[in-house]
Amino acid sequence: MELQGICHKMHAGLTNLSVTEQQTQQANVEYKFILDRSEINLPFNLGQEIEIEWTGKIYCVSCGNKTPKSYSQGHCFKCMKTKAACDMCIMKPETCHYHLGTCREESFAQEVCFQPHIVYLANSSALKVGITRLGQMPTRWLDQGATQALPIMKVGSRRLSGQLEVMFGTQVADKTDWRKLLKGEAEKVNLLEIRDELLTEFEPQIETIRDEFSMSLDFNENVEILENELPREFIYPVDQYPEKIKSHNLDKTPVIRGKLHGIKGQYLIMDTGVINIRKYTGYELKIRADS
């Protein structure tokens, strides 16, 4: 079987949801490919030989024009320089500059930045703190390959969530070690206990931030502590983790092949190496699987 199209990050969803005796929500993770913006069931199973070929073409995910190089996960150079989705504040939300009148796109600010956001704890390669829009749960956690997650705060804007993330980041990492992620599952942690410890430790700073942002008259900049959320646990389709990590690079080797051992985060884990599918957003790919 062969599929061909412009690649986007895989869609991750949940199946077999249940609540354990320990009051933890547990679910299996399943994936679909996104080619030409259409969801496609995976044309292969774990244990099959697969082949991924880059045709040499890249198309901007924003304007659709052909581009010799991908910037900011699938954009051409012009869109990278002009689109709000490619601005520095996407990587560092605490640097949002809308209030300074310099936002690149008003519509993006309203549709993305001034929507309810969640501050969460997750366990991917280790404990981390992060933020995401309310509607992006659980997608954000699954994209990161988290095996555990817990929402701890709900706030009114991206900038506000970023301020809180930076605050918690003085005690908890905000990055995932992708190599460690792909070597196995992280040791389980008690997210409820960690949440309570952090909220107690940072209570004065949280109140200061709450007071600062509550002065906004234009947007709902509230801060809500989420005390009743259940921890989540996610089980990924992985048969075997690699002992050593080798990363495939389609820019250097346009055709790769290997036996699929698993999928975690946005990575395909093969016996010949791993590949980050999200990295190749905008690339035209051919995907083949042995019958």
C-alpha positions in Angstrom: 0.0 0.0 0.0 1.2 3.5 -0.8 0.0 6.9 0.3 1.2 10.3 -0.9 0.5 13.8 0.2 1.7 16.9 2.1 2.6 15.9 5.6 1.2 17.4 8.8 1.7 16.3 12.4 -0.1 13.0 13.3 -3.4 13.2 15.0 -3.4 11.4 18.4 -6.6 10.3 20.1 -7.7 8.2 23.0 -9.5 4.9 23.2 -10.6 2.5 26.0 -11.0 5.3 28.6 -11.4 4.1 32.2 -11.0 5.2 35.8 -8.7 3.1 37.9 -9.2 2.2 41.6 -6.6 4.9 42.3 -9.0 7.5 40.7 -6.8 8.0 37.7 -8.2 8.4 34.2 -6.4 5.8 31.9 -6.6 5.4 28.1 -4.8 4.0 25.1 -3.3 6.3 22.5 -4.1 5.8 18.8 -2.7 7.6 15.8 -3.8 8.8 12.3 -1.7 10.3 9.6 -2.6 13.7 8.2 -1.8 14.0 4.5 -3.2 16.9 2.5 -5.0 17.9 5.7 -7.1 14.7 5.6 -7.0 12.1 8.4 -5.9 8.7 7.2 -5.9 5.5 9.2 -2.4 4.2 9.6 -1.6 1.9 6.6 0.6 -0.4 8.7 0.8 -2.1 12.0 3.5 -2.6 14.6 6.0 -5.1 13.3 5.6 -4.2 9.6 8.3 -2.9 7.3 7.6 0.6 6.3 9.2 3.1 3.9 9.0 6.9 3.9 10.2 8.9 0.9 10.5 12.7 0.6 9.8 13.7 -3.0 12.0 16.8 -2.6 9.0 19.2 -2.5 7.9 21.4 0.4 4.8 23.5 0.5 4.0 26.3 3.0 1.2 25.2 5.3 0.0 28.8 5.5 0.0 30.2 1.9 0.5 26.9 0.0 3.4 28.1 -2.1 6.3 25.9 -2.8 9.3 26.7 -0.7 12.9 25.5 -0.9 13.1 25.3 2.9 10.8 24.8 5.9 10.7 27.5 8.6 8.8 27.3 11.9 7.4 23.8 11.2 6.2 24.1 7.6 6.2 27.8 6.7 7.9 29.6 3.9 10.3 32.5 4.8 7.7 35.2 4.1 5.0 33.6 6.3 7.6 32.9 9.0 8.4 36.6 9.2 4.8 37.8 9.1 2.5 35.2 10.7 1.6 35.4 14.4 1.8 31.6 14.5 5.6 32.0 13.9 6.3 34.8 16.3 8.7 34.3 19.2 5.8 34.5 21.7 4.5 31.1 20.4 7.6 29.5 21.9 7.7 31.9 24.9 4.1 32.9 25.7 5.2 35.1 28.5 6.7 37.5 25.9 3.2 38.1 24.3 3.3 41.7 23.1 -0.4 42.2 22.2 -0.8 44.7 25.0 2.0 46.8 23.4 0.1 47.1 20.1 2.6 45.1 18.1 0.8 41.8 17.5 1.2 40.5 14.0 -2.4 39.4 13.5 -5.4 40.6 15.5 -7.5 37.6 14.4 -4.9 35.1 15.7 -4.8 36.9 19.0 -8.5 36.6 19.5 -8.8 33.0 18.2 -5.7 31.6 20.1 -4.1 33.9 22.6 -7.3 35.2 24.4 -8.9 31.8 24.8 -8.9 29.9 28.1 -5.6 28.2 28.8 -4.5 25.4 31.1 -1.3 25.2 33.1 -0.5 21.5 33.6 2.0 19.1 35.0 3.1 16.2 32.9 5.5 13.3 32.9 7.1 12.6 29.6 10.9 12.1 29.9 10.5 13.4 33.5 8.3 15.8 35.4 7.6 19.0 33.5 5.2 22.0 33.6 3.5 23.3 30.4 0.6 25.3 29.0 -2.0 24.6 26.4 -5.4 25.9 25.2 -8.3 24.4 27.0 -9.5 22.8 23.7 -6.0 21.2 23.1 -6.3 18.7 26.0 -5.3 15.9 25.6 -3.7 16.6 22.2 -0.8 18.6 23.7 0.1 15.9 26.2 0.0 13.1 23.5 2.1 15.2 21.1 4.7 15.4 23.8 4.6 11.7 24.6 3.5 12.2 28.2 2.5 9.1 30.1 1.0 11.2 32.9 -0.7 14.6 33.0 -2.7 16.8 35.4 -4.3 20.2 34.7 -3.6 22.4 37.7 -4.8 25.9 36.7 -7.2 27.5 34.2 -6.5 31.1 33.1 -7.9 33.6 30.7 -5.1 34.2 28.2 -1.9 32.7 26.8 0.3 35.5 28.2 -1.0 34.8 31.7 -0.4 31.1 31.4 3.1 31.8 30.2 3.8 34.0 33.3 2.7 31.1 35.5 4.7 28.6 33.6 7.8 30.7 34.0 7.1 30.9 37.7 6.7 27.2 38.2 9.7 26.6 35.9 12.0 27.8 38.6 11.2 24.5 40.3 10.0 22.2 37.5 11.5 21.7 34.0 9.5 23.0 31.1 11.3 20.9 28.4 11.2 17.2 27.3 14.3 15.2 26.7 13.3 13.6 23.5 16.1 11.0 23.6 15.1 9.9 27.1 11.4 9.9 26.0 12.1 7.3 23.3 14.2 5.0 25.5 11.2 4.0 27.6 8.5 5.1 30.0 9.4 7.7 32.6 9.1 6.6 36.3 5.7 7.4 37.7 5.3 10.4 39.9 2.4 11.5 42.2 1.1 14.5 40.3 -1.5 15.4 43.0 1.1 15.7 45.7 3.4 17.7 43.5 0.6 20.1 42.5 -0.3 20.7 46.1 3.3 21.4 47.0 3.8 23.8 44.2 0.5 25.7 44.8 1.5 26.1 48.5 5.0 27.2 47.7 4.0 29.7 45.1 0.8 31.0 46.6 2.2 34.6 47.2 3.5 34.9 43.6 0.2 33.5 42.2 -1.7 36.2 44.1 0.6 38.9 42.8 0.1 37.7 39.2 -3.6 37.4 39.7 -3.8 41.0 41.0 -1.7 42.3 38.1 -3.8 40.6 35.4 -7.2 41.2 37.0 -6.7 44.9 36.2 -7.4 44.1 32.5 -10.8 45.4 31.5 -10.7 44.1 27.9 -10.3 40.4 28.6 -11.2 37.8 31.2 -7.8 37.4 32.9 -9.0 35.2 35.7 -6.9 32.6 37.5 -8.7 29.4 38.6 -7.1 26.6 40.7 -8.3 23.2 39.5 -8.6 21.2 42.6 -10.9 18.4 41.4 -9.1 17.2 38.2 -8.2 13.6 38.1 -4.7 12.6 37.0 -4.4 11.1 33.5 -2.3 8.2 32.3 -1.7 7.3 28.7 -0.5 4.0 27.1 1.3 4.3 23.8 1.4 1.7 21.0 5.0 0.6 21.5 6.3 -3.0 21.3 9.9 -2.2 21.8 12.0 0.8 22.8 15.5 1.2 21.2 18.6 0.9 23.4 20.4 3.6 21.4 18.7 6.5 19.7 19.4 7.2 16.0 17.4 10.0 14.4 16.4 9.7 10.7 16.8 13.0 8.6 14.9 13.1 5.4 16.8 16.2 4.3 20.0 14.1 4.2 18.5 10.7 3.4 15.2 11.2 1.4 14.2 7.5 1.7 14.2 5.6 5.0 13.0 2.1 5.8 12.6 0.0 8.8 10.4 -2.3 10.9 7.9 -0.2 13.0 8.3 -0.9 16.8 6.1 1.9 18.1 4.7 5.4 18.0 5.1 7.9 20.8 4.6 11.6 20.8 5.1 12.6 17.2 7.8 9.9 16.7 7.8 6.7 14.7 10.1 4.2 16.4 11.7 1.8 13.9 14.5 -0.7 14.2 16.7 1.5 12.0 16.0 4.7 13.9 13.3 7.2 14.9 11.7 10.0 12.9 9.8 13.0 14.1 6.9 13.3 11.8 6.0 16.8 13.0 9.4 18.1 11.9 8.4 17.4 8.3 5.2 19.4 8.2 4.8 20.8 4.7 7.0 18.0 3.1 5.4 15.9 0.3 5.9 12.3 1.4 5.3 8.9 0.0 4.5 6.2 2.7 4.7 2.5 1.8 4.1 -0.6 3.9 4.9 -4.2 3.1 1.8 -6.4 3.0 
